[in-house]
Amino acid sequence: MPLIPLRPLLETVAKNQFAQGAFNVNAVAQAKAAIEVHEMFRSAAILQGADLANGFMGGRTDFMNATLEDKKVGAKNIADAVKKFAENSTIPVVLHLDHGRDFESCKAAIEGGYTSVMIDGSSLPFEENVELTREVVKYAHARGVSVEGELGVLAGVEDHVFSANSTYTNPLKAVEFFRKTGCDALAISYGTMHGASKGKDVKLRKEIAIAIKECLMHENLFGVLVSHGSSTVPSYIVDEINALGGNIQNAHGIAIDELKSAIPCGIGKINVDTDIRLAVTRNMKEYFMKNPSKQNSASVGAVYRLLEEKKDQFDPRVFLPPVMDTVMYGTIPDSDVADLMAAVERGVKEAIGTLVVEFGSYGKAPLVEQVSLEEMAERYKNL
């Protein structure tokens, strides 16, 4: 079925009080696997491409230096892939831009085929954040595209997003933000962190989410709260990577039970990236360990060499440049590439499948209304 905007899924989440995982993908094979595992659990899917992931999917292997033109190419590549796999799918699929850094990045994603975008103005003063988010909302809603904003600052590192310290979200400011911008969802800072090193035994400030939701209800405003930096960083996967020669240290995620306890408090969308990175990297290392002859393969041997050179890394984008045509377009030139991508897909499914069940979205796909971008654009006029 065609991709849908985020808003109808958010309305289902709010009505039925579960959380929808939102999972980052950086390759065609990852998009395929993410949709398939959601189908298996009859869950709607939110696939996310981070702003710089669009640069990577545009062929910029040094994605930290991706240009707007790189992002335009990459946005179309990932959107084409997601549309292809969603077309014959039985579940609703949303393609969401994660951490759009400016208006032009959001515009590029929308033009490329994204049905939802996040504009991250959290580093700006409040009024400037409001103005930037409002500008994106005006452009996106006119095209039926949903918008997520961010208020408060998360510590940690994810692509170009970096902060040494957190600034918790002020609930009263959050309500004002919803009212002034008209955004559909808001990422809040309540104790999560970007990256794999979140610290041990993190306790979330769930009272922040509770206060925001109570105030939104009092003001009769719609808005779903988003938990960024919410990877669980499974210790068994980290241990397996290190047993395979990796060197991942000080890796701690948010406990699943802690995340689940935030769902009744108003958290409706939970972003996960690191778990997928770890599982995919573990699987690639395991593939070469079990198939030593492939370490010198003409097509995938260079991937193995990067895995060996960069033992302290776990982002698959570090290791996949030797097979960029496969990453960007899904082309499978030979059986070695096919086998490596099968390992990648298994890692994606492992990481996502557990969380679909834990967050409670399984079986909820039939509850989500199928709304086209054109229909949503009309609805936004009356909201």
C-alpha positions in Angstrom: 0.0 0.0 0.0 1.2 3.6 -0.5 3.1 5.3 2.3 1.1 7.2 4.8 1.8 10.3 6.9 2.7 9.9 10.5 -0.4 11.7 11.9 -2.9 8.8 11.4 -0.5 6.4 13.2 0.0 8.9 16.0 -3.8 9.2 16.4 -4.0 5.4 16.7 -1.2 5.4 19.3 -2.9 8.0 21.4 -6.3 6.3 21.3 -5.0 2.8 22.1 -2.2 3.8 24.5 0.7 1.9 23.1 4.1 3.0 21.7 5.3 2.7 18.1 9.0 2.0 17.6 10.7 4.2 15.0 13.7 2.5 13.5 16.6 4.0 11.5 17.7 2.4 8.3 20.7 3.2 6.2 20.5 0.8 3.3 18.0 -0.8 1.0 18.4 -4.2 2.6 17.7 -2.7 6.0 14.5 -1.1 4.7 13.3 -4.4 3.3 14.0 -6.3 6.5 12.3 -3.6 8.7 9.1 -3.8 6.7 9.1 -7.6 6.7 9.5 -8.0 10.4 6.7 -5.5 11.0 4.5 -7.5 8.7 5.2 -10.6 10.6 3.9 -8.9 13.8 1.0 -7.1 12.0 2.4 -3.8 13.2 2.5 -0.5 11.3 6.1 0.6 10.7 7.9 3.9 11.0 11.2 3.7 9.1 13.6 6.6 9.7 16.3 8.1 7.7 18.5 10.5 9.6 19.5 13.7 7.9 23.1 12.6 7.3 21.9 9.1 6.4 20.3 10.7 3.4 23.7 11.9 2.5 25.1 8.4 2.8 22.3 7.0 0.7 23.2 9.6 -1.9 26.7 8.1 -2.2 28.6 10.3 0.2 30.6 7.7 2.2 32.0 10.6 4.3 28.4 11.4 5.3 29.4 13.8 8.0 30.3 16.2 5.1 27.2 15.5 3.1 25.9 18.4 1.1 22.2 19.3 0.4 22.6 17.8 -3.1 23.8 14.5 -1.6 20.8 14.5 0.8 18.4 15.1 -2.1 19.8 12.1 -4.0 19.8 9.9 -0.9 16.3 10.9 0.2 14.9 9.8 -3.2 16.9 6.5 -3.0 15.7 5.5 0.4 12.1 6.7 -0.4 12.1 4.7 -3.7 13.2 1.6 -1.8 10.7 2.0 1.0 7.9 2.6 -1.5 8.9 -0.5 -3.4 8.7 -2.8 -0.4 5.6 -1.0 1.1 3.7 -1.2 -2.2 2.8 -4.9 -1.7 2.8 -4.8 2.0 -0.2 -5.5 4.2 0.8 -2.9 6.8 0.9 1.0 6.9 4.4 2.3 6.5 5.6 5.8 7.4 9.0 7.2 6.1 10.2 9.8 8.6 13.2 12.1 8.5 15.1 11.9 11.8 16.9 15.1 13.0 16.4 17.4 10.0 18.9 20.1 10.8 17.3 23.0 8.8 14.4 23.9 6.6 16.2 22.9 3.4 17.0 19.4 4.7 13.3 18.9 5.5 12.2 20.2 2.1 14.7 17.9 0.4 13.3 14.9 2.3 9.7 15.8 1.4 10.6 16.3 -2.2 12.3 12.9 -2.2 9.3 11.1 -0.9 9.3 11.2 2.9 5.8 11.3 4.5 7.0 12.8 7.8 9.9 15.0 8.9 11.5 16.0 12.1 13.0 19.5 12.4 15.5 19.7 15.2 15.7 23.3 16.5 16.4 22.2 20.0 19.8 24.0 20.1 18.1 27.3 19.3 16.5 29.8 21.7 12.9 28.9 22.3 11.3 31.5 20.0 13.7 30.7 17.2 13.0 27.0 17.6 9.3 27.9 17.4 9.7 30.0 14.3 11.8 27.3 12.5 9.4 24.5 13.4 6.4 26.6 12.4 8.0 27.3 9.0 8.5 23.6 8.4 4.9 22.8 9.6 3.5 25.3 7.2 5.4 23.8 4.2 4.9 20.1 5.2 1.2 20.2 6.2 0.3 21.8 2.9 1.6 18.7 1.3 0.0 16.2 3.8 3.4 15.6 5.5 3.5 15.3 9.3 6.0 17.1 11.5 7.9 16.3 14.7 9.7 19.0 16.6 12.1 18.9 19.6 12.3 20.8 22.8 15.0 20.2 25.4 18.5 18.9 24.7 19.7 15.3 24.9 23.3 14.5 25.8 25.3 12.2 23.6 26.3 11.8 20.0 24.3 10.8 16.9 25.6 12.0 13.5 25.8 15.8 13.6 23.7 15.9 16.8 26.0 16.4 19.9 25.7 17.7 23.4 27.8 17.1 26.5 24.8 17.8 28.8 21.1 17.4 28.9 18.5 20.1 29.4 15.2 18.7 30.5 12.1 19.8 28.7 9.9 22.4 30.5 6.3 21.0 30.4 4.7 24.4 30.2 7.1 25.4 27.3 6.2 22.1 25.6 2.5 23.0 25.6 3.3 26.5 24.3 5.4 24.9 21.6 2.6 22.7 20.4 0.2 25.6 20.4 2.5 28.0 18.5 3.9 25.5 15.9 1.0 23.1 15.2 3.5 20.2 15.1 2.1 16.7 15.4 4.7 15.2 17.7 7.4 16.5 20.0 10.7 14.9 21.0 11.3 15.7 24.7 14.4 15.4 27.0 13.5 13.4 30.0 16.6 11.3 30.7 17.5 9.4 27.5 20.7 9.9 25.6 22.0 9.5 22.0 24.6 6.9 21.3 25.6 3.6 22.9 27.0 5.0 26.2 24.0 6.1 28.2 25.3 5.1 31.6 24.1 2.3 33.8 20.6 2.0 35.4 19.2 5.2 33.7 16.0 6.4 35.4 13.7 8.4 33.2 12.0 11.6 34.4 8.6 10.3 33.6 6.9 13.1 35.5 7.9 15.4 32.6 5.9 13.4 30.1 3.0 13.1 32.5 2.9 16.9 33.1 3.0 17.6 29.3 0.2 15.2 28.5 -2.0 16.5 31.3 -1.5 20.0 30.1 -2.2 19.1 26.5 -5.5 17.4 27.6 -6.4 20.5 29.6 -5.8 22.7 26.6 -7.5 20.3 24.2 -4.4 20.1 22.1 -3.3 17.0 20.2 0.3 15.9 20.4 2.3 12.7 20.8 5.5 12.7 22.8 8.7 11.1 21.3 11.5 9.4 23.1 14.8 9.9 21.3 18.0 8.2 22.3 16.1 5.1 23.4 18.2 2.2 22.2 18.4 -0.7 24.7 22.0 -1.6 23.6 21.6 -5.4 24.3 24.6 -6.5 26.3 24.6 -9.9 24.7 25.2 -8.4 21.2 28.0 -6.2 22.6 29.6 -9.2 24.2 29.3 -11.2 20.9 30.9 -8.3 18.9 33.8 -8.2 21.3 34.2 -12.0 21.2 34.4 -11.7 17.4 37.4 -9.3 17.8 35.5 -6.0 18.3 36.3 -3.4 20.9 33.1 -1.9 22.1 33.5 -0.4 25.6 31.2 1.3 28.1 28.0 0.5 26.1 24.8 0.8 28.1 21.3 1.4 26.9 17.9 2.2 28.4 16.4 -0.8 30.1 13.3 -2.1 28.3 11.2 -2.1 31.4 12.2 1.5 32.0 11.1 2.5 28.5 7.8 0.5 28.8 7.0 2.3 32.0 7.1 5.6 30.1 4.4 4.5 27.6 1.4 5.0 30.0 3.0 8.4 30.9 2.5 9.7 27.3 5.4 8.5 25.3 4.0 7.3 22.0 6.9 7.1 19.6 10.3 5.5 20.6 13.3 6.0 18.4 15.9 3.2 18.1 19.0 3.2 16.0 22.0 1.9 18.0 20.4 -1.6 18.6 20.2 -2.1 14.8 23.7 -0.9 14.2 25.1 -3.4 16.8 23.1 -6.3 15.5 24.0 -5.7 11.9 27.7 -5.2 12.7 27.7 -8.4 14.9 26.1 -10.4 12.0 28.7 -9.1 9.4 31.5 -10.1 11.7 30.0 -13.5 12.3 29.5 -14.0 8.6 33.2 -13.6 7.9 34.2 -15.7 10.9 32.0 -18.6 9.7 33.0 -18.1 6.0 36.7 -17.4 6.1 37.1 -17.8 2.3 34.9 -14.7 1.9 37.5 -12.6 3.7 39.3 -12.4 0.4 36.2 -12.1 -1.8 36.5 -9.7 -4.7 33.1 -8.2 -3.9 32.9 -8.2 -0.1 36.5 -8.8 1.1 36.9 -5.0 1.5 34.0 -5.0 4.0 35.9 -7.6 6.1 39.1 -5.5 6.0 37.2 -2.4 7.3 35.7 -4.5 10.1 39.2 -5.6 11.1 40.6 -2.1 10.9 37.9 -0.3 12.9 37.3 -2.6 15.8 35.9 0.1 18.0 33.2 1.1 15.5 29.8 -0.4 15.2 28.0 1.9 12.7 27.5 -0.3 9.5 28.0 2.9 7.4 31.7 2.7 8.4 32.0 -0.8 6.8 29.6 -0.8 3.8 31.3 1.7 1.4 32.8 -1.2 -0.7 29.2 -2.2 -1.7 27.6 1.2 -2.1 25.6 0.2 -5.2 24.0 -2.5 -3.0 23.5 0.0 -0.2 21.9 2.6 -2.4 19.9 0.7 -4.9 19.7 -2.9 -3.6 21.6 -4.4 -6.5 23.0 -7.9 -5.8 25.9 -8.6 -8.2 26.9 -12.0 -6.9 26.2 -14.6 -4.2 28.7 -13.2 -1.8 26.9 -9.9 -1.6 23.6 -11.7 -1.4 24.8 -13.7 1.6 26.2 -10.6 3.3 23.0 -8.7 2.8 21.0 -11.7 4.2 23.1 -11.4 7.4 22.4 -7.7 7.5 18.7 -8.3 7.2 18.7 -10.9 10.0 20.3 -8.4 12.3 17.7 -5.8 11.5 14.9 -8.2 12.2 16.4 -9.4 15.5 16.8 -5.9 16.8 13.4 -4.7 15.7 11.2 -7.7 16.4 11.8 -7.8 20.1 10.9 -4.1 20.5 7.8 -4.3 18.4 6.5 -6.8 20.9 7.8 -4.9 24.0 6.4 -1.6 22.9 2.9 -3.1 22.2 2.4 -2.2 18.5 2.0 -5.9 17.4 -1.4 -6.6 16.0 -2.3 -2.9 15.8 -1.8 -2.4 12.0 -5.5 -2.9 11.1 -6.4 -0.1 13.5 -4.4 2.5 11.6 -6.4 4.5 9.0 -5.1 4.5 5.5 -4.8 8.2 4.6 -3.1 9.6 1.5 -0.9 12.7 1.6 -3.6 14.5 -0.4 -6.3 13.6 2.1 -4.1 14.5 5.0 -3.3 17.9 3.4 -7.1 18.6 3.3 -7.4 17.5 7.0 -4.6 19.7 8.1 -6.5 22.7 6.7 -9.2 22.1 9.2 -7.1 21.2 12.3 
